[in-house]
Amino acid sequence: FNMVAAWGGYIFVLNLIGAHAAFLVLLGRFSDKVYMAYTLFYVVGTALAIQVPVVGWSPLKSMEQLPACAVFLGYQLLQYCEIQRKKNKLSRKDAFKLRIQVAVSALAAVTLIVVAVTPNGYFGPISSRVRGLFVPHTKTGNPLVDSVAEH
């Protein structure tokens, strides 16, 4: 919360932590403790960030902050699959099939939601800082933003 209120670079840290959490899954290090840590970080951090007037609802609308949200949703799906695996004593093969089914269903649901809300302008455009990284001739007129985008 303090980082959001005091420094605009919180998006970098948010995405860095999200990338770390996703990397833990790829390494096979997902556990109940990792799930609880990232879930609490994301829920409490987002709830407090929304309270900062300058930030508002951007954690749920900004294209730059959606990767961390995607990791959060992925963690919820993985934890659901783990609970079902333990509850039903599924074999590795059956647990893998369950993960695939849940992932495909969730991907379909998210796709439908994104398609439904995008035409209404729910998601904001990518910021000029990010555009400046990929399009060298993009200049905002703000020297501070332009200098940050150059690095």
Summary of the structure (lengths in Angstrom):
residues: 151
radius of gyration: 18.2
end to end distance: 25.8
largest distance: 59.8
contacts: 373
relative contact order: 0.10
helix: 74%
strand: 0%
